[in-house]
Amino acid sequence: MRPSQQLRQLLAKPGLIVAPTCINALTARMAEQAGFPVVYLGGYAFGSSTCLTEPLTTMMEIVTAAGHIARRISVPLVIDGDAGFGEPLHTFRTVQEMTWAGVAGTHIEDQHFPKRAHYHRDYREHVIPLDEMVHKIKLAQRAREADPDFVIIARTDSMRTDGYQEGVRRGNAFLEAGADMVMLFPNDRAEAERAPRDIPGPLVYVNSWGNRVGRPVLATQELEPMGYRMLIEAQIALFASAKATREAYAALHDRGMAPFDAEEMIDLRQDIEALVGLNEYYRIEEETVEGAGG
C-alpha cells in the first residue's frame, strides 16, 4: 500500500491525527517508534537544520530530504510545500517531484514566493490573490498522476494578514477547488474554536512553539473536540534536539565531561543502532563477508 493510501485510510477514520515534525530519518523513525501514524517534515525545521532558513531552501533540497526519510519509515510522510515554490506551473512540478519521492501529501500556502525571511519574525507576509491560489490547487491535483491518492492540503495565512472572515472565505474556496484538507492559522483560541464550524471540511491545526504573534499552542485533548482532523507539531524535534544538545555541549565545555550516565548510554546507543537497522546489517555481513567462506 502506498503511503498516500495509508494517509487516506487514516483520514477516513474519526479522531485527530497527530503528526510530529522530524528533522532527519532518525527522528522520523523515533516518531514512528513512539506510535505516531504520520510524520511531518516542515520548512522551518528543515531550513533551520541546514542553517539557511526556510525562505532560502529550494524545492529539490526539501524533496530530496523527504525522499530519503520516506524510504526509511513505514508510515506516511507529509511535507511543507511552501508556496508551491513559485507560480501555478512551478506548483505542478513540485507535486510531481513529491509523488515520485514517495511522499504522502503536502501543504501549499497562499503566500507570495519567494518568501521573505522576516515572515518568521512577525508573519507580515501578504497573501496572493485567491484566484491564483485556486489555480495552484487545481494544478496540484493534475500533477498527482503518479499517485492519485496524494493528499493536497491548501494552507491560508490570511487570518493573520486579512482577518478571520477572509480566512474562512479562502478555506471554503480551497475545498471547493478540490483541496483534500485546509491548513489555517487562527489568531486566538476563540477563532480556533469557530473555524471548524465555519469551514465544513477536514482542517489542519499547527502548533508553532515560540511564535511571536501570540497564536495559541493547543493540546490534542482541546483540538479533537473542536473538530480538527490533524495536528502538526511543527518544532518538536528541532527544539528538543537543540535544547538537549546545547546543554550537553555546555557541560562538556564547562565541566570536561558530557552529562551522560554510562549505563544509560549503553541502552541508548543500542536503541539508536536498532533504529538505524544495524542488527540487520550485522546479519548480512555474517551471511557474506564474515561467514564461513568469508
C-alpha positions in Angstrom: 0.0 0.0 0.0 1.3 3.4 -0.9 1.9 5.9 1.9 -0.7 8.2 0.4 -3.3 5.4 0.7 -2.3 4.8 4.3 -2.9 8.5 4.9 -6.3 8.5 3.3 -7.3 5.5 5.4 -6.4 7.4 8.5 -8.4 10.4 7.3 -11.4 8.2 6.7 -11.5 7.3 10.4 -12.8 9.6 13.2 -10.4 11.3 15.5 -7.4 13.7 15.5 -4.2 12.6 13.6 -1.1 13.9 15.4 1.9 14.4 13.1 5.1 15.5 14.8 7.9 17.1 12.8 11.1 15.3 12.1 14.5 16.8 11.1 16.0 13.7 9.5 15.4 10.0 9.0 16.5 9.1 12.6 14.0 11.4 14.2 11.3 10.2 11.8 11.9 6.6 12.9 11.8 7.8 16.5 8.4 9.3 15.9 7.2 6.1 14.2 8.5 4.1 17.1 6.7 6.3 19.6 3.4 5.3 17.8 2.6 8.3 15.6 0.7 7.3 12.5 2.1 10.2 10.4 5.4 12.1 10.3 5.9 15.7 9.1 8.9 17.5 7.6 8.3 21.2 8.0 10.0 24.1 6.2 11.0 25.9 9.4 12.6 22.8 10.9 14.3 21.7 7.7 15.5 25.2 6.9 16.9 25.6 10.4 18.7 22.3 10.3 20.6 23.5 7.2 21.4 26.9 8.8 19.8 28.6 5.8 16.2 29.1 7.0 13.1 28.1 5.0 12.9 31.0 2.6 16.4 30.2 1.2 15.9 26.5 0.7 14.9 25.1 -2.7 12.2 22.7 -3.8 14.7 19.9 -4.7 16.5 20.3 -1.4 13.4 19.5 0.7 12.1 16.9 -1.8 15.5 15.1 -1.7 15.5 15.2 2.1 11.8 14.0 2.1 12.5 11.1 -0.2 15.4 9.9 2.0 13.1 10.0 5.0 10.1 8.4 3.3 12.1 5.4 2.2 13.2 4.7 5.8 9.8 4.8 7.5 6.7 2.7 7.1 4.2 5.5 8.0 3.1 8.4 5.7 5.3 11.5 5.4 3.7 14.9 4.9 5.9 17.7 3.9 5.9 21.5 3.7 5.4 22.6 0.0 6.0 26.3 0.7 4.1 28.3 -1.9 4.5 25.6 -4.5 8.0 27.1 -5.0 6.6 29.6 -7.5 3.6 30.2 -9.7 1.0 27.6 -10.6 3.3 25.9 -13.1 6.0 25.6 -10.5 3.5 24.1 -8.1 2.7 21.5 -10.8 6.3 20.3 -10.9 6.7 20.5 -7.1 3.8 18.0 -6.6 5.2 15.7 -9.4 8.5 15.6 -7.6 6.9 14.8 -4.3 4.9 12.0 -5.6 8.0 10.5 -7.3 9.8 10.8 -4.0 7.2 8.7 -2.1 5.7 11.5 -0.1 2.1 11.0 1.1 1.0 14.6 0.9 1.9 18.3 1.1 0.6 21.7 2.0 0.7 24.6 -0.4 0.3 28.0 1.0 -1.2 31.2 -0.3 1.9 33.4 0.4 3.9 35.2 -2.2 7.0 33.5 -3.5 9.8 33.8 -2.8 9.0 34.0 0.9 10.9 36.7 2.8 13.0 35.8 5.9 11.1 38.3 8.1 8.0 36.1 7.8 9.3 34.1 10.7 9.6 37.3 12.9 6.1 38.7 12.7 4.1 36.9 9.9 3.7 40.2 7.9 3.7 38.5 4.5 0.8 39.3 2.3 -1.2 36.6 0.6 -1.6 36.1 -3.1 -5.0 36.7 -4.9 -7.5 33.9 -4.3 -7.8 33.0 -8.0 -4.1 32.4 -8.3 -4.2 30.1 -5.3 -7.1 28.2 -6.8 -5.1 27.7 -10.0 -2.3 26.2 -7.8 -4.7 23.8 -6.1 -6.1 22.6 -9.5 -2.7 22.1 -11.0 -1.6 20.3 -7.9 -4.4 17.8 -8.5 -3.4 17.4 -12.1 0.2 16.8 -11.1 -0.5 13.7 -9.0 -1.0 11.3 -11.9 1.8 9.1 -10.5 -0.1 8.9 -7.2 -3.8 9.8 -7.4 -4.1 9.3 -3.6 -1.5 12.0 -2.9 -3.1 14.4 -0.3 -3.2 18.1 -1.1 -3.5 20.4 1.8 -4.2 24.1 1.0 -2.9 26.5 3.5 -4.0 30.1 4.1 -2.2 32.7 6.2 -4.9 35.2 5.6 -6.4 35.1 9.1 -3.3 36.9 10.3 -3.0 39.4 7.3 -6.6 40.0 6.3 -8.8 38.8 9.2 -10.7 35.8 10.3 -13.5 36.1 7.7 -11.1 36.2 4.8 -9.5 33.0 6.1 -12.9 31.4 6.2 -13.7 32.6 2.7 -10.5 31.2 1.4 -10.7 27.9 3.3 -14.1 27.2 1.8 -12.9 28.2 -1.7 -9.9 25.9 -1.4 -12.2 22.9 -0.6 -14.5 23.8 -3.4 -11.4 23.9 -5.8 -10.5 20.3 -4.8 -8.1 20.5 -1.8 -8.3 17.5 0.4 -7.7 19.5 3.6 -7.2 23.1 4.7 -4.5 24.3 7.0 -5.2 27.7 8.7 -3.8 29.8 11.4 -6.4 31.3 13.8 -5.2 34.3 15.7 -6.6 33.2 19.1 -8.5 30.4 20.8 -11.9 31.8 20.0 -11.1 31.8 16.3 -9.6 28.3 16.6 -12.9 27.1 18.1 -15.1 28.8 15.4 -13.1 27.7 12.4 -14.3 24.0 12.2 -17.9 25.2 12.3 -17.4 27.9 9.6 -15.3 25.7 7.3 -17.1 22.3 7.0 -14.1 20.2 5.8 -11.0 18.5 7.2 -8.9 21.1 8.9 -5.2 21.1 10.0 -4.0 23.0 13.1 -0.3 23.8 13.6 1.3 24.2 16.9 4.2 26.6 16.4 6.0 27.0 19.7 7.7 30.3 20.3 5.7 32.2 17.7 5.8 36.0 18.3 2.2 36.8 17.5 0.5 35.1 20.4 -1.1 32.3 18.3 -2.2 29.6 20.8 -0.5 26.3 21.2 -3.3 23.8 21.9 -3.2 20.2 23.3 -4.7 17.3 21.4 -7.4 17.0 24.1 -8.5 20.5 23.2 -8.3 20.3 19.4 -10.1 17.0 18.9 -13.4 18.1 20.4 -13.2 21.3 18.3 -13.3 19.1 15.2 -9.8 19.4 13.7 -8.6 16.3 11.8 -4.9 16.8 12.0 -2.4 18.5 14.4 1.1 19.2 13.2 3.7 19.8 15.9 6.0 21.9 13.8 9.1 22.4 16.0 9.1 19.5 18.5 12.1 17.6 17.1 14.1 20.7 16.3 13.6 22.4 19.7 14.0 19.2 21.7 17.3 18.3 19.9 18.6 21.9 20.1 17.9 22.2 23.9 19.4 18.8 24.8 22.4 19.3 22.5 23.2 22.8 23.8 23.0 21.5 27.4 25.4 18.6 26.6 27.9 20.8 24.9 27.8 23.3 27.8 28.5 20.5 30.3 31.4 19.2 28.2 32.9 22.6 27.8 32.5 23.8 31.4 33.0 20.5 33.3 35.0 18.4 30.9 32.5 15.6 30.6 29.3 15.1 28.8 26.3 14.8 31.2 25.6 11.2 30.5 25.1 8.2 32.7 27.4 5.4 31.4 25.0 2.6 31.8 22.1 4.6 30.4 24.1 5.4 27.3 24.7 1.7 26.6 21.0 1.2 26.3 20.5 4.4 24.3 23.3 3.5 21.9 21.7 0.1 21.4 18.3 1.8 20.8 19.8 4.1 18.2 21.6 1.2 16.4 18.3 -0.7 16.3 16.6 2.3 14.8 19.3 2.6 12.2 19.0 -1.1 11.4 22.5 -2.2 12.3 21.3 -5.6 13.5 20.1 -6.4 10.0 23.4 -5.1 8.6 25.3 -7.3 11.0 23.3 -10.3 9.9 24.0 -9.7 6.2 27.7 -9.4 6.9 27.7 -12.7 8.9 26.0 -14.4 5.9 28.5 -13.0 3.4 31.9 -11.5 4.1 32.2 -12.7 7.7 30.6 -16.2 7.1 32.4 -19.5 6.9 33.5 -18.7 3.3 34.4 -15.0 4.0 
